[in-house]
Amino acid sequence: MVYFLAWILFTIILLGFTLARSHPYRFSRFLAFESILSLIFLNATVWFLEPFSVLQVISWICLIGSLYLVGQGFFLIKTKGNPEGEFEDTTSLITSGVYEYIRHPLYTSLLLFSLGVFLKDPSLLGIGLVITTIIGVYLTARTEEGYNLERFGGAYQDYMDQTKRFIPKIF
């Protein structure tokens, strides 16, 4: 019951942040974040059980990889993107660091995080939440790419032609 009430509280907070933003991809991003939040609460009781099992080790690798991508992404946005207003409203196209290989390292980090949390205690409901996260992240990335094409023009199209969306050289 405590987990359920906490989940409701965090959902309300997340929804508040979503409604306060004006980006066209805010609802698809909410879908991804809400799915991840649900996964966290679904698997909260088993987070540290059997810490050296194969699934736990793979889970921690995904979670650490997710943290790396978040750190790199935020650092590059702040230092190379010259953000105006909200941090993600960059005025310079970032094509170095992790952005040299994938266009959306922050969204890739959400996918890795989702997978890492799912692997804590795989279930059918968890699979559904991971799929929902993937859909939310994919829709967000597609919408953001349209926004970036308007913002950066041909330079962003060239960047799209040279990089993949989430997985280097694959997708």
DOMARMI-111883 format. One record per atom (N, C-alpha, C): chain; x, y, z; residue number from 1. Coordinates in steps of 0.001 Angstrom, whole numbers, plus 500000, padded with zeros to 6 digits. Each point is the difference from the previous one (the first is absolute). Layout:
# residues N
+--------+--------+--------+--------+-----+
| chaine |     xx |     yy |     zz | num |
+--------+--------+--------+--------+-----+
|      A |      X |      Y |      Z | NUM |
...
+--------+--------+--------+--------+-----+
***
This chain:
# residues 171
+--------+--------+--------+--------+-----+
| chaine |     xx |     yy |     zz | num |
+--------+--------+--------+--------+-----+
|      A | 500820 | 498804 | 500000 |   1 |
|      A | 499180 | 501196 | 500000 |   1 |
|      A | 500869 | 501268 | 500000 |   1 |
|      A | 501105 | 499956 | 500747 |   2 |
|      A | 500899 | 501154 | 500056 |   2 |
|      A | 500605 | 500262 | 498624 |   2 |
|      A | 500420 | 498924 | 499308 |   3 |
|      A | 500572 | 500165 | 498663 |   3 |
|      A | 498972 | 500596 | 499041 |   3 |
|      A | 498768 | 499539 | 500105 |   4 |
|      A | 498948 | 500505 | 499121 |   4 |
|      A | 499756 | 501488 | 500233 |   4 |
|      A | 499928 | 500401 | 501258 |   5 |
|      A | 499799 | 501419 | 500318 |   5 |
|      A | 501184 | 500845 | 499536 |   5 |
|      A | 501209 | 499475 | 500170 |   6 |
|      A | 501194 | 500718 | 499528 |   6 |
|      A | 499971 | 500120 | 498481 |   6 |
|      A | 499590 | 498930 | 499318 |   7 |
|      A | 499902 | 500021 | 498541 |   7 |
|      A | 499004 | 501079 | 499554 |   7 |
|      A | 498855 | 500071 | 500672 |   8 |
|      A | 499003 | 501023 | 499665 |   8 |
|      A | 500580 | 501400 | 500205 |   8 |
|      A | 500677 | 500212 | 501119 |   9 |
|      A | 500601 | 501304 | 500283 |   9 |
|      A | 501005 | 500388 | 498916 |   9 |
|      A | 500912 | 499081 | 499659 |  10 |
|      A | 500998 | 500295 | 498969 |  10 |
|      A | 499351 | 500207 | 498632 |  10 |
|      A | 498933 | 499268 | 499721 |  11 |
|      A | 499283 | 500181 | 498737 |  11 |
|      A | 499392 | 501398 | 499921 |  11 |
|      A | 499413 | 500459 | 501082 |  12 |
|      A | 499416 | 501345 | 500028 |  12 |
|      A | 501084 | 501058 | 499789 |  12 |
|      A | 501135 | 499827 | 500661 |  13 |
|      A | 501115 | 500944 | 499834 |  13 |
|      A | 500487 | 500000 | 498553 |  13 |
|      A | 500181 | 498803 | 499434 |  14 |
|      A | 500460 | 499875 | 498616 |  14 |
|      A | 498999 | 500625 | 499032 |  14 |
|      A | 498731 | 499787 | 500256 |  15 |
|      A | 498970 | 500595 | 499148 |  15 |
|      A | 500026 | 501527 | 500101 |  15 |
|      A | 500241 | 500510 | 501197 |  16 |
|      A | 500118 | 501450 | 500180 |  16 |
|      A | 501133 | 500583 | 499182 |  16 |
|      A | 501181 | 499343 | 500035 |  17 |
|      A | 501129 | 500452 | 499183 |  17 |
|      A | 499652 | 499941 | 498520 |  17 |
|      A | 499303 | 498947 | 499594 |  18 |
|      A | 499635 | 499836 | 498597 |  18 |
|      A | 499065 | 501112 | 499541 |  18 |
|      A | 498994 | 500285 | 500787 |  19 |
|      A | 499025 | 501020 | 499613 |  19 |
|      A | 500594 | 501405 | 500011 |  19 |
|      A | 501054 | 500201 | 500784 |  20 |
|      A | 500633 | 501320 | 500080 |  20 |
|      A | 500902 | 500290 | 498807 |  20 |
|      A | 500299 | 498992 | 499203 |  21 |
|      A | 500921 | 500177 | 498874 |  21 |
|      A | 499216 | 500239 | 498720 |  21 |
|      A | 500641 | 500657 | 499056 |  22 |
|      A | 499312 | 500321 | 498751 |  22 |
|      A | 500505 | 499194 | 498804 |  22 |
|      A | 500972 | 499121 | 500203 |  23 |
|      A | 500554 | 499245 | 498875 |  23 |
|      A | 498947 | 499084 | 499375 |  23 |
|      A | 500041 | 499834 | 498691 |  24 |
|      A | 499008 | 499156 | 499330 |  24 |
|      A | 500134 | 498517 | 500358 |  24 |
|      A | 501127 | 499598 | 500555 |  25 |
|      A | 500214 | 498591 | 500324 |  25 |
|      A | 499821 | 499708 | 501489 |  25 |
|      A | 499372 | 500900 | 500719 |  26 |
|      A | 499902 | 499827 | 501451 |  26 |
|      A | 499158 | 498791 | 500387 |  26 |
|      A | 498939 | 499687 | 499275 |  27 |
|      A | 499146 | 498888 | 500398 |  27 |
|      A | 500621 | 498644 | 499675 |  27 |
|      A | 500684 | 499900 | 498869 |  28 |
|      A | 500675 | 498730 | 499704 |  28 |
|      A | 501145 | 499772 | 500983 |  28 |
|      A | 500650 | 501070 | 500396 |  29 |
|      A | 501073 | 499865 | 500993 |  29 |
|      A | 499414 | 499640 | 501368 |  29 |
|      A | 498830 | 500551 | 500323 |  30 |
|      A | 499317 | 499617 | 501236 |  30 |
|      A | 499700 | 498507 | 499993 |  30 |
|      A | 499551 | 499488 | 498866 |  31 |
|      A | 499712 | 498573 | 499875 |  31 |
|      A | 501238 | 499172 | 500329 |  31 |
|      A | 501147 | 500393 | 499468 |  32 |
|      A | 501244 | 499275 | 500273 |  32 |
|      A | 500374 | 500086 | 501475 |  32 |
|      A | 499982 | 501199 | 500560 |  33 |
|      A | 500372 | 500168 | 501404 |  33 |
|      A | 499024 | 499283 | 500931 |  33 |
|      A | 498725 | 500050 | 499697 |  34 |
|      A | 499002 | 499335 | 500837 |  34 |
|      A | 500176 | 498483 | 499954 |  34 |
|      A | 500346 | 499476 | 498836 |  35 |
|      A | 500252 | 498561 | 499883 |  35 |
|      A | 501210 | 499595 | 500830 |  35 |
|      A | 501046 | 500807 | 499954 |  36 |
|      A | 501194 | 499712 | 500797 |  36 |
|      A | 499679 | 500104 | 501487 |  36 |
|      A | 499270 | 501020 | 500384 |  37 |
|      A | 499597 | 500146 | 501399 |  37 |
|      A | 499211 | 498774 | 500453 |  37 |
|      A | 499101 | 499531 | 499165 |  38 |
|      A | 499210 | 498812 | 500330 |  38 |
|      A | 500888 | 498770 | 500137 |  38 |
|      A | 500990 | 499868 | 499122 |  39 |
|      A | 500953 | 498885 | 500111 |  39 |
|      A | 500769 | 500051 | 501314 |  39 |
|      A | 500420 | 501191 | 500383 |  40 |
|      A | 500751 | 500150 | 501253 |  40 |
|      A | 499154 | 499524 | 501172 |  40 |
|      A | 498752 | 500442 | 500059 |  41 |
|      A | 499146 | 499593 | 501112 |  41 |
|      A | 499604 | 498532 | 499900 |  41 |
|      A | 499848 | 499490 | 498794 |  42 |
|      A | 499682 | 498584 | 499821 |  42 |
|      A | 501109 | 499116 | 500558 |  42 |
|      A | 501250 | 500405 | 499806 |  43 |
|      A | 501144 | 499165 | 500382 |  43 |
|      A | 500737 | 500499 | 501239 |  43 |
|      A | 499446 | 500953 | 500707 |  44 |
|      A | 500693 | 500621 | 501139 |  44 |
|      A | 500379 | 499002 | 501086 |  44 |
|      A | 499178 | 499014 | 500244 |  45 |
|      A | 500263 | 499079 | 501117 |  45 |
|      A | 501108 | 498999 | 499708 |  45 |
|      A | 500385 | 499860 | 498743 |  46 |
|      A | 501026 | 499000 | 499652 |  46 |
|      A | 501273 | 500638 | 499445 |  46 |
|      A | 500119 | 501297 | 500145 |  47 |
|      A | 501090 | 500748 | 499383 |  47 |
|      A | 501374 | 499423 | 500324 |  47 |
|      A | 500227 | 499599 | 501246 |  48 |
|      A | 501330 | 499542 | 500413 |  48 |
|      A | 500054 | 498508 | 500329 |  48 |
|      A | 498971 | 499240 | 499682 |  49 |
|      A | 500026 | 498560 | 500250 |  49 |
|      A | 500932 | 499311 | 499010 |  49 |
|      A | 500662 | 498959 | 500449 |  50 |
|      A | 500923 | 499222 | 499161 |  50 |
|      A | 500904 | 500919 | 499174 |  50 |
|      A | 500831 | 500796 | 500653 |  51 |
|      A | 500772 | 501039 | 499300 |  51 |
|      A | 500997 | 499484 | 498965 |  51 |
|      A | 500379 | 498728 | 500068 |  52 |
|      A | 500999 | 499500 | 499054 |  52 |
|      A | 499417 | 499022 | 498983 |  52 |
|      A | 498673 | 499947 | 499903 |  53 |
|      A | 499396 | 499164 | 498965 |  53 |
|      A | 500255 | 500649 | 498639 |  53 |
|      A | 499919 | 499215 | 498956 |  54 |
|      A | 500278 | 500501 | 498649 |  54 |
|      A | 499084 | 501182 | 499654 |  54 |
|      A | 498703 | 499866 | 500293 |  55 |
|      A | 499067 | 501090 | 499678 |  55 |
|      A | 500324 | 501272 | 500769 |  55 |
|      A | 500387 | 499850 | 501268 |  56 |
|      A | 500346 | 501185 | 500796 |  56 |
|      A | 501248 | 500687 | 499448 |  56 |
|      A | 500986 | 499221 | 499618 |  57 |
|      A | 501233 | 500583 | 499453 |  57 |
|      A | 499695 | 500734 | 498693 |  57 |
|      A | 499225 | 499370 | 499121 |  58 |
|      A | 499618 | 500657 | 498740 |  58 |
|      A | 499177 | 501256 | 500295 |  58 |
|      A | 499108 | 499896 | 500977 |  59 |
|      A | 499190 | 501144 | 500402 |  59 |
|      A | 500881 | 501169 | 500424 |  59 |
|      A | 500987 | 499730 | 500847 |  60 |
|      A | 500875 | 501078 | 500475 |  60 |
|      A | 500851 | 500574 | 498874 |  60 |
|      A | 500397 | 499172 | 499052 |  61 |
|      A | 500747 | 500505 | 498839 |  61 |
|      A | 499123 | 500983 | 499212 |  61 |
|      A | 498732 | 499637 | 499793 |  62 |
|      A | 499073 | 500904 | 499299 |  62 |
|      A | 499804 | 501296 | 500778 |  62 |
|      A | 499828 | 499893 | 501311 |  63 |
|      A | 499767 | 501192 | 500823 |  63 |
|      A | 501219 | 500918 | 500016 |  63 |
|      A | 501190 | 499417 | 500099 |  64 |
|      A | 501230 | 500810 | 499985 |  64 |
|      A | 500200 | 500639 | 498625 |  64 |
|      A | 499730 | 499230 | 498938 |  65 |
|      A | 500074 | 500562 | 498643 |  65 |
|      A | 499029 | 501157 | 499825 |  65 |
|      A | 498818 | 499860 | 500578 |  66 |
|      A | 499007 | 501065 | 499955 |  66 |
|      A | 500516 | 501259 | 500688 |  66 |
|      A | 500600 | 499831 | 501169 |  67 |
|      A | 500560 | 501149 | 500727 |  67 |
|      A | 501114 | 500674 | 499208 |  67 |
|      A | 500834 | 499198 | 499338 |  68 |
|      A | 501077 | 500566 | 499184 |  68 |
|      A | 499425 | 500882 | 498885 |  68 |
|      A | 498994 | 499470 | 499291 |  69 |
|      A | 499400 | 500765 | 498901 |  69 |
|      A | 499326 | 501274 | 500495 |  69 |
|      A | 499326 | 499928 | 501143 |  70 |
|      A | 499374 | 501197 | 500569 |  70 |
|      A | 501065 | 501034 | 500340 |  70 |
|      A | 501060 | 499551 | 500654 |  71 |
|      A | 501077 | 500924 | 500371 |  71 |
|      A | 500623 | 500663 | 498792 |  71 |
|      A | 500347 | 499196 | 499002 |  72 |
|      A | 500587 | 500539 | 498770 |  72 |
|      A | 499040 | 500949 | 499291 |  72 |
|      A | 498739 | 499564 | 499869 |  73 |
|      A | 499016 | 500810 | 499295 |  73 |
|      A | 499788 | 501352 | 500647 |  73 |
|      A | 499776 | 500012 | 501308 |  74 |
|      A | 499787 | 501267 | 500703 |  74 |
|      A | 501237 | 500886 | 499950 |  74 |
|      A | 501169 | 499399 | 500176 |  75 |
|      A | 501246 | 500773 | 499962 |  75 |
|      A | 500167 | 500684 | 498645 |  75 |
|      A | 499773 | 499256 | 498923 |  76 |
|      A | 500175 | 500567 | 498663 |  76 |
|      A | 498931 | 501044 | 499673 |  76 |
|      A | 498780 | 499767 | 500450 |  77 |
|      A | 498957 | 501010 | 499784 |  77 |
|      A | 500397 | 501303 | 500681 |  77 |
|      A | 500477 | 499886 | 501223 |  78 |
|      A | 500363 | 501204 | 500771 |  78 |
|      A | 501237 | 500694 | 499432 |  78 |
|      A | 501015 | 499215 | 499584 |  79 |
|      A | 501267 | 500609 | 499582 |  79 |
|      A | 500087 | 500304 | 498513 |  79 |
|      A | 499300 | 499268 | 499156 |  80 |
|      A | 500115 | 500207 | 498554 |  80 |
|      A | 498703 | 500447 | 499333 |  80 |
|      A | 498873 | 499777 | 500663 |  81 |
|      A | 498715 | 500303 | 499377 |  81 |
|      A | 499532 | 501430 | 500147 |  81 |
|      A | 500650 | 500772 | 500877 |  82 |
|      A | 499594 | 501389 | 500248 |  82 |
|      A | 498491 | 500127 | 500196 |  82 |
|      A | 499461 | 499320 | 501030 |  83 |
|      A | 498543 | 500008 | 500183 |  83 |
|      A | 499456 | 501383 | 500337 |  83 |
|      A | 498787 | 500245 | 499497 |  84 |
|      A | 499258 | 501230 | 500283 |  84 |
|      A | 498732 | 499613 | 500737 |  84 |
|      A | 499717 | 500614 | 501103 |  85 |
|      A | 498795 | 499643 | 500749 |  85 |
|      A | 500170 | 498628 | 500617 |  85 |
|      A | 499150 | 499064 | 499595 |  86 |
|      A | 500100 | 498636 | 500500 |  86 |
|      A | 501271 | 499364 | 499456 |  86 |
|      A | 500601 | 499127 | 500800 |  87 |
|      A | 501306 | 499456 | 499640 |  87 |
|      A | 500013 | 499297 | 498649 |  87 |
|      A | 498888 | 499425 | 499593 |  88 |
|      A | 499997 | 499252 | 498740 |  88 |
|      A | 499790 | 500877 | 498772 |  88 |
|      A | 499724 | 501258 | 500197 |  89 |
|      A | 499840 | 500928 | 498878 |  89 |
|      A | 501364 | 500539 | 499593 |  89 |
|      A | 500767 | 499145 | 499360 |  90 |
|      A | 501358 | 500375 | 499617 |  90 |
|      A | 499978 | 500915 | 498782 |  90 |
|      A | 501001 | 500844 | 499923 |  91 |
|      A | 500134 | 500889 | 498848 |  91 |
|      A | 501097 | 499518 | 499062 |  91 |
|      A | 500769 | 499016 | 500451 |  92 |
|      A | 501060 | 499408 | 499177 |  92 |
|      A | 499750 | 498503 | 499881 |  92 |
|      A | 500150 | 499486 | 498797 |  93 |
|      A | 499852 | 498573 | 499765 |  93 |
|      A | 501214 | 499272 | 500567 |  93 |
|      A | 499763 | 499000 | 500833 |  94 |
|      A | 501090 | 499247 | 500628 |  94 |
|      A | 500255 | 498747 | 499171 |  94 |
|      A | 501235 | 499858 | 499519 |  95 |
|      A | 500350 | 498834 | 499175 |  95 |
|      A | 501273 | 499328 | 500492 |  95 |
|      A | 500418 | 500310 | 501206 |  96 |
|      A | 501227 | 499399 | 500539 |  96 |
|      A | 499655 | 499147 | 501216 |  96 |
|      A | 501015 | 499316 | 500522 |  97 |
|      A | 499778 | 499129 | 501147 |  97 |
|      A | 499065 | 498869 | 499623 |  97 |
|      A | 499112 | 499651 | 500887 |  98 |
|      A | 499059 | 498918 | 499740 |  98 |
|      A | 499046 | 500356 | 498856 |  98 |
|      A | 499768 | 501296 | 499784 |  99 |
|      A | 499136 | 500444 | 498900 |  99 |
|      A | 500627 | 499731 | 498633 |  99 |
|      A | 501257 | 499695 | 499964 | 100 |
|      A | 500655 | 499636 | 498746 | 100 |
|      A | 499499 | 498643 | 499504 | 100 |
|      A | 499497 | 499176 | 500909 | 101 |
|      A | 499601 | 498631 | 499673 | 101 |
|      A | 498490 | 499797 | 500000 | 101 |
|      A | 499287 | 500703 | 500878 | 102 |
|      A | 498540 | 499893 | 500051 | 102 |
|      A | 499398 | 501386 | 500207 | 102 |
|      A | 498817 | 500192 | 499410 | 103 |
|      A | 499353 | 501312 | 500077 | 103 |
|      A | 499321 | 500250 | 501342 | 103 |
|      A | 499619 | 498942 | 500684 | 104 |
|      A | 499195 | 500160 | 501217 | 104 |
|      A | 500572 | 499204 | 501177 | 104 |
|      A | 501166 | 500378 | 500497 | 105 |
|      A | 500575 | 499239 | 501118 | 105 |
|      A | 499147 | 500047 | 501267 | 105 |
|      A | 499290 | 501086 | 500229 | 106 |
|      A | 499156 | 500061 | 501196 | 106 |
|      A | 498821 | 499038 | 499880 | 106 |
|      A | 499449 | 499864 | 498813 | 107 |
|      A | 498905 | 499048 | 499808 | 107 |
|      A | 500522 | 498565 | 500004 | 107 |
|      A | 501187 | 499794 | 499454 | 108 |
|      A | 500613 | 498674 | 500080 | 108 |
|      A | 500229 | 499628 | 501458 | 108 |
|      A | 500367 | 500984 | 500814 | 109 |
|      A | 500197 | 499723 | 501426 | 109 |
|      A | 498686 | 499558 | 500642 | 109 |
|      A | 498880 | 500568 | 499574 | 110 |
|      A | 498707 | 499560 | 500526 | 110 |
|      A | 499701 | 498561 | 499597 | 110 |
|      A | 500349 | 499648 | 498769 | 111 |
|      A | 499791 | 498621 | 499556 | 111 |
|      A | 500860 | 499030 | 500800 | 111 |
|      A | 501262 | 500350 | 500204 | 112 |
|      A | 500888 | 499156 | 500809 | 112 |
|      A | 499518 | 499908 | 501443 | 112 |
|      A | 499568 | 501115 | 500548 | 113 |
|      A | 499504 | 500013 | 501375 | 113 |
|      A | 498767 | 499109 | 500126 | 113 |
|      A | 499101 | 500113 | 499041 | 114 |
|      A | 498794 | 499182 | 499987 | 114 |
|      A | 500354 | 498514 | 499955 | 114 |
|      A | 500924 | 499645 | 499133 | 115 |
|      A | 500432 | 498605 | 499905 | 115 |
|      A | 500650 | 499549 | 501303 | 115 |
|      A | 500851 | 500842 | 500572 | 116 |
|      A | 500663 | 499658 | 501255 | 116 |
|      A | 499020 | 499772 | 501131 | 116 |
|      A | 498992 | 500853 | 500106 | 117 |
|      A | 498991 | 499839 | 501053 | 117 |
|      A | 499155 | 498760 | 499732 | 117 |
|      A | 499634 | 499766 | 498753 | 118 |
|      A | 499226 | 498810 | 499645 | 118 |
|      A | 500736 | 498725 | 500402 | 118 |
|      A | 501294 | 499948 | 499756 | 119 |
|      A | 500776 | 498790 | 500286 | 119 |
|      A | 500127 | 499707 | 501492 | 119 |
|      A | 499633 | 500938 | 500850 | 120 |
|      A | 499994 | 499742 | 501441 | 120 |
|      A | 499026 | 498877 | 500343 | 120 |
|      A | 498868 | 499952 | 499286 | 121 |
|      A | 498992 | 498960 | 500226 | 121 |
|      A | 499098 | 499909 | 498770 | 121 |
|      A | 500467 | 499326 | 498952 | 122 |
|      A | 499237 | 499933 | 498753 | 122 |
|      A | 498591 | 499426 | 500209 | 122 |
|      A | 499033 | 500613 | 499315 | 123 |
|      A | 498611 | 499545 | 500070 | 123 |
|      A | 499280 | 500456 | 498735 | 123 |
|      A | 498806 | 499459 | 499785 | 124 |
|      A | 499218 | 500426 | 498835 | 124 |
|      A | 499600 | 501471 | 500111 | 124 |
|      A | 499607 | 500422 | 501193 | 125 |
|      A | 499677 | 501413 | 500197 | 125 |
|      A | 501232 | 500862 | 499734 | 125 |
|      A | 501155 | 499530 | 500449 | 126 |
|      A | 501252 | 500719 | 499753 | 126 |
|      A | 500303 | 500121 | 498515 | 126 |
|      A | 499764 | 498924 | 499254 | 127 |
|      A | 500209 | 500045 | 498547 | 127 |
|      A | 499092 | 501068 | 499381 | 127 |
|      A | 498746 | 500032 | 500438 | 128 |
|      A | 499075 | 501011 | 499499 | 128 |
|      A | 500476 | 501411 | 500296 | 128 |
|      A | 500550 | 500200 | 501189 | 129 |
|      A | 500505 | 501325 | 500373 | 129 |
|      A | 501247 | 500372 | 499202 | 129 |
|      A | 500869 | 499026 | 499733 | 130 |
|      A | 501187 | 500271 | 499172 | 130 |
|      A | 499559 | 500369 | 498582 | 130 |
|      A | 499045 | 499264 | 499464 | 131 |
|      A | 499493 | 500308 | 498657 | 131 |
|      A | 499377 | 501399 | 499974 | 131 |
|      A | 499262 | 500346 | 501043 | 132 |
|      A | 499410 | 501334 | 500086 | 132 |
|      A | 501086 | 501071 | 500076 | 132 |
|      A | 501070 | 499714 | 500737 | 133 |
|      A | 501134 | 500930 | 500063 | 133 |
|      A | 500607 | 500185 | 498618 | 133 |
|      A | 500209 | 498899 | 499293 | 134 |
|      A | 500580 | 500068 | 498654 | 134 |
|      A | 499119 | 500848 | 499087 | 134 |
|      A | 498695 | 499782 | 500051 | 135 |
|      A | 499079 | 500779 | 499168 | 135 |
|      A | 500077 | 501484 | 500362 | 135 |
|      A | 499969 | 500304 | 501290 | 136 |
|      A | 500074 | 501396 | 500437 | 136 |
|      A | 501288 | 500675 | 499576 | 136 |
|      A | 501120 | 499296 | 500170 | 137 |
|      A | 501302 | 500564 | 499626 | 137 |
|      A | 500092 | 500177 | 498483 | 137 |
|      A | 499539 | 499016 | 499253 | 138 |
|      A | 500048 | 500083 | 498544 | 138 |
|      A | 499164 | 501185 | 499490 | 138 |
|      A | 498774 | 500121 | 500501 | 139 |
|      A | 499143 | 501114 | 499573 | 139 |
|      A | 500598 | 501348 | 500390 | 139 |
|      A | 500599 | 500055 | 501182 | 140 |
|      A | 500643 | 501239 | 500447 | 140 |
|      A | 501154 | 500367 | 499081 | 140 |
|      A | 500839 | 499019 | 499688 | 141 |
|      A | 501161 | 500255 | 499140 | 141 |
|      A | 499561 | 500454 | 498610 | 141 |
|      A | 498989 | 499345 | 499444 | 142 |
|      A | 499510 | 500386 | 498669 | 142 |
|      A | 499463 | 501429 | 500001 | 142 |
|      A | 499236 | 500331 | 501016 | 143 |
|      A | 499452 | 501354 | 500099 | 143 |
|      A | 501113 | 501020 | 500183 | 143 |
|      A | 500954 | 499673 | 500859 | 144 |
|      A | 501115 | 500915 | 500246 | 144 |
|      A | 500842 | 500196 | 498743 | 144 |
|      A | 500146 | 498956 | 499202 | 145 |
|      A | 500768 | 500133 | 498762 | 145 |
|      A | 499333 | 500986 | 499046 | 145 |
|      A | 498673 | 499972 | 499914 | 146 |
|      A | 499297 | 500989 | 499182 | 146 |
|      A | 500239 | 501412 | 500506 | 146 |
|      A | 499963 | 500145 | 501308 | 147 |
|      A | 500268 | 501291 | 500645 | 147 |
|      A | 501430 | 500451 | 499691 | 147 |
|      A | 500960 | 499081 | 500084 | 148 |
|      A | 501405 | 500336 | 499736 | 148 |
|      A | 500252 | 500310 | 498528 | 148 |
|      A | 499274 | 499342 | 499101 | 149 |
|      A | 500131 | 500328 | 498577 | 149 |
|      A | 499555 | 501436 | 499741 | 149 |
|      A | 498930 | 500421 | 500652 | 150 |
|      A | 499556 | 501391 | 499863 | 150 |
|      A | 501019 | 500957 | 500611 | 150 |
|      A | 500564 | 499611 | 501111 | 151 |
|      A | 500909 | 500872 | 500751 | 151 |
|      A | 501374 | 500121 | 499341 | 151 |
|      A | 500558 | 498855 | 499541 | 152 |
|      A | 501374 | 499990 | 499488 | 152 |
|      A | 500094 | 499780 | 498491 | 152 |
|      A | 498886 | 499705 | 499338 | 153 |
|      A | 499976 | 499872 | 498548 | 153 |
|      A | 500847 | 498876 | 499437 | 153 |
|      A | 500687 | 500307 | 498900 | 154 |
|      A | 500802 | 499011 | 499282 | 154 |
|      A | 501103 | 499386 | 500832 | 154 |
|      A | 500534 | 500749 | 500943 | 155 |
|      A | 501061 | 499458 | 500860 | 155 |
|      A | 499477 | 498811 | 500799 | 155 |
|      A | 498741 | 500085 | 500454 | 156 |
|      A | 499440 | 498877 | 500758 | 156 |
|      A | 499701 | 498828 | 499074 | 156 |
|      A | 499558 | 500277 | 498779 | 157 |
|      A | 499763 | 498918 | 499041 | 157 |
|      A | 501301 | 499261 | 499705 | 157 |
|      A | 501088 | 500736 | 499798 | 158 |
|      A | 501310 | 499373 | 499788 | 158 |
|      A | 500388 | 499150 | 501205 | 158 |
|      A | 499757 | 500522 | 501188 | 159 |
|      A | 500298 | 499275 | 501239 | 159 |
|      A | 499171 | 498718 | 500076 | 159 |
|      A | 498725 | 500082 | 499617 | 160 |
|      A | 499141 | 498812 | 499992 | 160 |
|      A | 500518 | 498955 | 499017 | 160 |
|      A | 500526 | 500459 | 498874 | 161 |
|      A | 500526 | 499079 | 498994 | 161 |
|      A | 501266 | 499294 | 500481 | 161 |
|      A | 500722 | 500618 | 500924 | 162 |
|      A | 501280 | 499449 | 500464 | 162 |
|      A | 499888 | 499167 | 501271 | 162 |
|      A | 498912 | 500140 | 500753 | 163 |
|      A | 499884 | 499306 | 501286 | 163 |
|      A | 498698 | 499216 | 500075 | 163 |
|      A | 499956 | 499083 | 500939 | 164 |
|      A | 498779 | 499244 | 500270 | 164 |
|      A | 499289 | 500619 | 501190 | 164 |
|      A | 498758 | 499625 | 500166 | 165 |
|      A | 499168 | 500604 | 501033 | 165 |
|      A | 500405 | 499562 | 501410 | 165 |
|      A | 500104 | 498690 | 500234 | 166 |
|      A | 500214 | 499499 | 501361 | 166 |
|      A | 501206 | 499081 | 500164 | 166 |
|      A | 500259 | 499175 | 498998 | 167 |
|      A | 501076 | 499007 | 500100 | 167 |
|      A | 500994 | 500264 | 498876 | 167 |
|      A | 501272 | 500276 | 500333 | 168 |
|      A | 500984 | 500333 | 498959 | 168 |
|      A | 500031 | 498964 | 498873 | 168 |
|      A | 499931 | 500488 | 498772 | 169 |
|      A | 500114 | 499217 | 498769 | 169 |
|      A | 498885 | 498976 | 499798 | 169 |
|      A | 499004 | 499958 | 500899 | 170 |
|      A | 498926 | 499009 | 499876 | 170 |
|      A | 498638 | 500668 | 499861 | 170 |
|      A | 499593 | 500784 | 501005 | 171 |
|      A | 498664 | 500611 | 500003 | 171 |
|      A | 500051 | 501362 | 500641 | 171 |
+--------+--------+--------+--------+-----+
***
